[in-house]
Amino acid sequence: MGSGIGDGTVGEINDVDISVSIPPDLLLITSDDPLASIVSDTYQNLLEDMSNIDYFQNRAILAPKNSIADRINEYVLDLLPGERKNIFEL
């Protein structure tokens, strides 16, 4: 039995606000800096494991807007040691 979210059966066609129960094991306790909490929970041991490709392939932070994804990417890049290099630019 699905949750209704993935199969598109939650709410009505014209619903704007829908309440969804999220299991406690999926909830994240945040600090004063929610972005730091999300990144540290998703990328535990980032500096120790950053050379392991499987480490990144098995994790993701989803964002509702590209602007938020850009903020997350900038935050994570700032955590990494060394100088940034642009491989290509669009």
Backbone torsions as a table, in degrees:
resi	resn	phi	psi	omega
1	MET	NA	123.8	-177.9
2	GLY	-79.1	167.5	179.2
3	SER	-80.9	-15.5	-176.9
4	GLY	95.0	-23.7	-179.1
5	ILE	-72.3	-54.6	-177.4
6	GLY	-66.7	-28.4	-179.0
7	ASP	-97.8	4.4	173.2
8	GLY	74.7	23.3	-177.8
9	THR	-106.3	12.6	178.2
10	VAL	-84.8	130.1	174.8
11	GLY	74.3	-168.1	-179.3
12	GLU	-108.1	169.8	-177.8
13	ILE	-57.9	-39.5	-174.7
14	ASN	-99.2	12.9	179.3
15	ASP	-65.9	138.0	175.4
16	VAL	-104.1	-47.4	-179.5
17	ASP	-113.3	127.7	179.3
18	ILE	-130.2	134.9	175.8
19	SER	-92.4	132.9	-179.9
20	VAL	-131.7	132.6	176.7
21	SER	-81.4	131.5	179.0
22	ILE	-112.7	128.2	-179.5
23	PRO	-58.3	141.9	-177.3
24	PRO	-56.0	-31.7	-178.4
25	ASP	-72.4	-10.2	176.5
26	LEU	-99.1	-8.0	180.0
27	LEU	-81.4	147.7	-177.9
28	LEU	-118.0	127.3	176.4
29	ILE	-82.6	121.3	-175.7
30	THR	-101.5	161.5	176.3
31	SER	-102.8	-157.1	176.0
32	ASP	-69.1	-16.3	179.8
33	ASP	-119.9	90.8	-177.0
34	PRO	-58.6	-36.4	179.4
35	LEU	-62.1	-43.8	177.7
36	ALA	-62.3	-40.0	179.6
37	SER	-64.1	-43.7	-179.4
38	ILE	-64.5	-46.7	-177.8
39	VAL	-66.4	-44.5	-177.8
40	SER	-67.6	-31.3	177.6
41	ASP	-74.5	-39.9	-178.9
42	THR	-74.2	-41.8	-176.7
43	TYR	-113.2	58.5	175.7
44	GLN	-60.9	139.4	179.9
45	ASN	60.3	36.6	-176.9
46	LEU	-53.0	-51.6	-175.4
47	LEU	-66.9	-33.1	-179.8
48	GLU	-75.0	-32.8	-172.5
49	ASP	-107.5	4.8	-172.2
50	MET	-66.2	-17.4	178.3
51	SER	-87.4	-5.6	179.5
52	ASN	-93.5	111.8	-176.0
53	ILE	-61.5	-33.7	178.4
54	ASP	-62.5	-30.2	-179.7
55	TYR	-57.4	-44.5	-179.1
56	PHE	-82.0	-30.1	-179.6
57	GLN	-69.2	-21.1	-176.8
58	ASN	-101.9	14.1	-178.7
59	ARG	-140.4	152.7	175.2
60	ALA	-160.7	148.4	170.4
61	ILE	-115.9	120.1	179.1
62	LEU	-92.6	140.3	-179.2
63	ALA	-130.1	145.2	-177.6
64	PRO	-75.0	-19.2	-178.5
65	LYS	-137.5	150.8	177.8
66	ASN	-61.2	-34.6	-179.4
67	SER	-63.7	-34.5	177.7
68	ILE	-74.2	-40.1	176.0
69	ALA	-60.4	-38.9	177.2
70	ASP	-62.7	-41.1	178.2
71	ARG	-64.1	-41.3	178.5
72	ILE	-64.0	-46.1	179.7
73	ASN	-60.4	-44.0	178.7
74	GLU	-61.8	-41.8	179.9
75	TYR	-61.0	-47.6	-178.9
76	VAL	-65.4	-43.2	179.1
77	LEU	-60.9	-36.0	177.9
78	ASP	-65.8	-24.1	178.8
79	LEU	-77.2	-24.6	-174.8
80	LEU	-80.2	141.1	179.3
81	PRO	-74.9	159.7	175.3
82	GLY	94.9	174.0	-178.8
83	GLU	-89.7	141.3	177.4
84	ARG	-76.2	144.0	175.5
85	LYS	-131.0	131.4	176.2
86	ASN	-85.6	121.3	178.7
87	ILE	-80.8	-41.6	176.6
88	PHE	-154.0	158.9	176.9
89	GLU	-127.8	144.9	178.9
90	LEU	-87.1	NA	NA
